[in-house]
């Protein structure tokens, strides 16, 4: 996986030999501090849930988008219930296999 900042991520799965472009979720930027850490944590959570690298990237992407919209490490915990799932559903439709 290659993180491309505001352009999203590129993913190559060596097992399936498939490649994807995942755009960054279009979040409102308030504070980018910690977005990379939020991405990494979200990636690990998504990957451990399914052992699917694409799912991990999607979870990381959503986690980073939520973090960038507020300040502080715990801001993403206080967002509207269901917002992360809604973003995940939208982002899945935006993924492009290359």
C-alpha positions, -999 to +999 in steps of 0.1 A: +000+000+000+011+035-008-004+065+010-007+094-014-021+121+011-050+140-004-050+118-035-059+087-014-041+053-015-028+028-040-030-009-031-015-040-046-025-074-032+003-098-039-019-128-033-045-119-059-023-098-081-050-071-081-044-033-079-067-006-067-069+032-065-088+044-034-095+081-034-093+100-001-128+105+014-137+142+007-135+154+043-137+190+056-102+198+067-100+213+102-068+197+117-047+172+098-026+164+129-028+127+136-045+117+103-017+093+094-019+077+128-057+075+125-052+059+091-028+033+105-051+024+134-081+021+111-062+000+086-052-024+113-088-026+127-102-032+092-076-058+082-078-077+115-116-078+111-116-094+076-079-102+067-087-082+035-061-055+027-086-035+007-110-035+036-081-023+058-074+006+035-111+016+034-112+016+072-080+036+075-093+061+049-125+066+068-107+069+102-083+095+088-112+115+073-130+116+106-098+127+124-091+156+100-125+171+107-117+180+143-090+186+168-078+161+194-071+124+195-107+116+207-126+138+182-135+108+159-152+091+189-177+119+192-191+119+156-226+111+148-236+074+153-234+056+119-213+083+102-182+060+099-203+032+084-220+056+060-186+069+048-174+034+044-203+025+022-198+056+000-160+050-002-165+014-014-184+028-044-154+051-052-127+024-053-113+017-088-096-014-098-067-008-121 
